[in-house]
Amino acid sequence: MLENVSKRKSSFLREEYGREMAGEAARRDLTERLCSVDAARASDTQEYRHNLAAMEARLEEERTHRVRAEADLAKQEIGRQAMEKALDGDFPRALFF
């Protein structure tokens, strides 16, 4: 009878140890997955910030280009108006003696 109790106790302890090891393995697996997800999130965040900085730089370049183009158009318009006045005869007359 003591032998049966000892066998059952031993079997119970082996099963309990197996469950503990399986639980520990599951915890390690979940921890690794969580670390992997955190690393992926950090990588995605870094890539997003890099892309955002690149887009902001591109927008700034486009704004600069647009301002220059608008200034060039304004200069062209002033030149066109001056030419139009000159062609219409609306220019300062020199006094001839």
C-alpha positions as CSV (number, residue, x, y, z in Angstrom):
1,M,0.0,0.0,0.0
2,L,2.8,2.4,0.8
3,E,4.3,1.5,-2.5
4,N,1.1,2.5,-4.3
5,V,1.0,5.8,-2.5
6,S,4.6,6.4,-3.3
7,K,4.0,5.7,-6.9
8,R,1.0,8.0,-7.1
9,K,2.8,10.7,-5.3
10,S,5.8,10.3,-7.6
11,S,3.4,10.3,-10.6
12,F,1.6,13.4,-9.3
13,L,4.9,15.2,-8.8
14,R,6.1,14.4,-12.3
15,E,2.9,15.7,-13.8
16,E,3.0,18.8,-11.6
17,Y,6.6,19.4,-12.7
18,G,5.6,18.9,-16.4
19,R,2.8,21.4,-16.0
20,E,5.2,23.9,-14.3
21,M,7.7,23.5,-17.2
22,A,5.0,23.9,-19.8
23,G,3.8,27.0,-18.0
24,E,7.3,28.4,-17.9
25,A,7.9,27.7,-21.6
26,A,4.6,29.4,-22.4
27,R,5.6,32.4,-20.3
28,R,9.0,32.6,-22.1
29,D,7.3,32.3,-25.5
30,L,4.9,35.1,-24.6
31,T,7.7,37.3,-23.3
32,E,9.7,36.7,-26.5
33,R,6.6,37.6,-28.6
34,L,6.0,40.7,-26.6
35,C,9.6,41.8,-27.0
36,S,9.4,41.1,-30.7
37,V,6.2,43.2,-31.0
38,D,7.8,46.0,-29.0
39,A,10.9,45.9,-31.3
40,A,8.7,46.0,-34.4
41,R,6.6,48.9,-33.0
42,A,9.8,50.8,-32.3
43,S,11.1,50.1,-35.8
44,D,7.8,51.2,-37.3
45,T,7.9,54.4,-35.2
46,Q,11.4,55.2,-36.3
47,E,10.6,54.6,-39.9
48,Y,7.5,56.8,-39.6
49,R,9.5,59.6,-38.1
50,H,12.1,59.3,-40.8
51,N,9.4,59.3,-43.6
52,L,7.7,62.3,-41.9
53,A,11.0,64.3,-41.8
54,A,11.6,63.5,-45.4
55,M,8.1,64.6,-46.4
56,E,8.5,67.8,-44.4
57,A,11.8,68.6,-46.1
58,R,10.1,67.9,-49.5
59,L,7.2,70.2,-48.7
60,E,9.6,72.9,-47.6
61,E,11.5,72.6,-50.9
62,E,8.2,72.8,-52.8
63,R,7.2,75.9,-50.8
64,T,10.6,77.6,-51.6
65,H,10.2,76.6,-55.3
66,R,6.6,78.1,-55.4
67,V,7.7,81.3,-53.7
68,R,10.5,81.7,-56.3
69,A,8.2,81.0,-59.1
70,E,5.7,83.5,-57.8
71,A,8.4,86.1,-57.5
72,D,9.6,85.4,-61.1
73,L,6.0,85.7,-62.4
74,A,5.6,89.1,-60.6
75,K,8.9,90.3,-62.2
76,Q,7.6,89.1,-65.6
77,E,4.3,90.9,-65.1
78,I,6.1,94.2,-64.1
79,G,8.3,93.9,-67.2
80,R,5.2,93.2,-69.4
81,Q,3.4,96.2,-68.0
82,A,6.4,98.4,-68.6
83,M,6.7,97.2,-72.2
84,E,3.0,97.7,-72.7
85,K,3.3,101.3,-71.5
86,A,6.3,101.9,-73.7
87,L,4.5,100.5,-76.7
88,D,1.4,102.6,-76.0
89,G,3.6,105.7,-75.9
90,D,3.1,106.3,-72.2
91,F,6.7,107.0,-71.4
92,P,8.4,110.2,-70.1
93,R,9.0,112.6,-72.9
94,A,12.3,114.4,-73.1
95,L,12.2,118.1,-73.8
96,F,13.7,119.0,-77.1
97,F,15.0,122.5,-77.7
